[in-house]
Amino acid sequence: MGAILVLTPLVISSWPAISAAAMGAAAAMGFSVVGGATAEQAQQKRAAKRKVESELPNSEIFAETMTRGQKIVIQRDDVTIEIGQDERGACTVSACSDKRTDSELRQIGEEVGGRIVQQFAYHKLMTELKRRNASIVEESVMQDQSIQVRVRL
């Protein structure tokens, strides 16, 4: 007997959990961390660049340890990605470049955002399975980058 469970997470957490997911996603996608920045510093760095910003789907962030406007900045080639909170507390992903089109930047930003949500959900799932003493039978990354986990309860 088997069951299939598809997780579509509602991201509600503190900033440390989101930043850990962002760092994991960045490393997996070949980005390097530029560093943390305030909104003003990030604005100055991207003044001459094209920018596309999107909100992580279904995210509500209650950041207790990070002030609004603070961002994590990662970079790969000519693309700079900023992950942070906007003034409403929503988690946003901004893709900036002076060599890419808006549609290319939107696609890159959505890919990074999706990976962040995936890493966050994976971490939460593994933490909960460990807490319940479940056994991981098999784990594999599929061709479409989805993760399949077989569990024995």
C-alpha positions as CSV (number, residue, x, y, z in Angstrom):
1,M,0.0,0.0,0.0
2,G,1.3,3.4,-0.8
3,A,0.3,7.1,-0.8
4,I,1.4,10.2,-2.6
5,L,1.6,13.5,-0.8
6,V,2.2,16.7,-2.7
7,L,3.2,19.7,-0.6
8,T,2.3,23.2,-1.5
9,P,3.6,25.2,1.5
10,L,2.3,28.3,2.9
11,V,5.5,30.0,4.0
12,I,5.0,31.4,7.4
13,S,8.1,31.6,9.5
14,S,10.8,33.8,11.0
15,W,13.5,35.3,8.8
16,P,16.2,32.8,9.9
17,A,14.3,29.9,8.4
18,I,13.7,31.8,5.1
19,S,17.3,32.9,4.9
20,A,18.5,29.4,5.4
21,A,16.2,28.2,2.5
22,A,17.5,31.1,0.4
23,M,21.1,30.2,1.0
24,G,20.5,26.5,0.2
25,A,18.6,27.4,-3.0
26,A,21.3,29.9,-4.1
27,A,24.1,27.3,-3.6
28,A,22.1,24.7,-5.5
29,M,21.6,27.1,-8.5
30,G,25.2,28.3,-8.8
31,F,24.7,31.7,-7.1
32,S,27.2,33.1,-4.7
33,V,26.2,35.2,-1.7
34,V,27.2,38.9,-2.1
35,G,26.1,39.7,1.4
36,G,23.4,41.3,3.4
37,A,22.4,44.8,2.5
38,T,20.0,47.5,3.6
39,A,17.4,48.7,1.2
40,E,19.4,51.9,0.6
41,Q,22.6,50.1,-0.2
42,A,20.9,47.7,-2.5
43,Q,19.2,50.6,-4.3
44,Q,22.5,52.3,-4.9
45,K,24.1,49.2,-6.4
46,R,21.2,48.6,-8.9
47,A,20.6,52.2,-9.9
48,A,21.6,51.5,-13.6
49,K,20.1,48.0,-13.8
50,R,16.8,46.7,-15.0
51,K,14.8,45.2,-12.1
52,V,11.9,42.8,-11.9
53,E,10.4,42.1,-8.5
54,S,7.9,39.4,-7.5
55,E,6.4,38.2,-4.3
56,L,6.9,34.6,-3.2
57,P,3.6,32.9,-3.7
58,N,1.5,32.3,-0.6
59,S,4.1,33.9,1.7
60,E,3.5,35.7,4.9
61,I,6.6,36.4,6.8
62,F,6.7,37.3,10.4
63,A,10.4,38.2,10.8
64,E,11.3,38.7,14.4
65,T,15.0,39.0,13.9
66,M,15.2,41.1,10.8
67,T,14.0,44.6,10.1
68,R,11.9,45.3,7.1
69,G,14.0,46.5,4.1
70,Q,16.9,44.2,4.9
71,K,17.9,41.9,2.0
72,I,20.0,38.9,1.2
73,V,21.9,39.5,-2.1
74,I,23.1,36.7,-4.3
75,Q,24.8,36.9,-7.7
76,R,25.4,34.6,-10.7
77,D,27.1,36.0,-13.9
78,D,25.4,39.4,-14.6
79,V,22.2,38.7,-12.6
80,T,21.8,39.9,-9.0
81,I,19.0,38.5,-6.9
82,E,17.7,40.2,-3.8
83,I,15.6,38.3,-1.3
84,G,13.9,40.2,1.5
85,Q,10.8,41.6,3.0
86,D,8.9,44.5,1.7
87,E,7.2,47.1,4.0
88,R,4.1,44.8,4.4
89,G,6.2,41.9,5.6
90,A,5.8,39.9,2.4
91,C,8.8,38.0,1.1
92,T,10.0,39.3,-2.3
93,V,12.5,38.2,-4.9
94,S,14.0,40.9,-7.2
95,A,16.1,40.0,-10.2
96,C,18.4,42.8,-11.5
97,S,20.6,43.0,-14.6
98,D,21.6,45.5,-17.2
99,K,22.0,42.8,-19.9
100,R,18.7,40.8,-19.6
101,T,15.1,41.4,-20.7
102,D,12.2,41.7,-18.2
103,S,10.9,38.3,-19.2
104,E,14.3,36.7,-18.6
105,L,14.6,38.4,-15.2
106,R,11.1,37.4,-14.3
107,Q,11.8,33.7,-15.2
108,I,15.1,33.7,-13.2
109,G,13.4,35.4,-10.2
110,E,10.5,32.9,-10.3
111,E,12.9,30.0,-10.5
112,V,14.9,31.2,-7.5
113,G,11.7,31.9,-5.6
114,G,10.4,28.4,-6.3
115,R,13.6,26.9,-5.1
116,I,13.5,28.9,-1.9
117,V,9.9,27.6,-1.2
118,Q,11.0,24.1,-2.1
119,Q,14.0,24.2,0.3
120,F,11.9,25.7,3.0
121,A,9.2,23.0,2.6
122,Y,11.8,20.2,2.4
123,H,13.5,21.4,5.6
124,K,10.1,21.6,7.4
125,L,9.1,18.1,6.2
126,M,12.4,16.5,7.3
127,T,12.2,18.2,10.7
128,E,8.7,17.0,11.3
129,L,9.5,13.5,10.1
130,K,12.5,13.3,12.4
131,R,10.3,14.6,15.3
132,R,7.9,11.8,14.6
133,N,10.6,9.1,14.4
134,A,9.8,8.3,10.8
135,S,12.3,6.4,8.7
136,I,13.4,7.8,5.3
137,V,13.4,4.8,3.0
138,E,14.4,6.5,-0.2
139,E,15.0,10.1,-1.4
140,S,15.6,11.2,-4.9
141,V,15.7,14.4,-7.0
142,M,13.6,14.0,-10.1
143,Q,14.5,15.4,-13.6
144,D,12.2,18.4,-13.0
145,Q,14.0,19.2,-9.7
146,S,11.1,18.0,-7.6
147,I,12.1,15.8,-4.6
148,Q,10.6,12.4,-4.0
149,V,10.8,11.1,-0.4
150,R,9.6,7.6,0.6
151,V,8.9,7.3,4.3
152,R,8.1,4.4,6.6
153,L,6.1,5.4,9.6
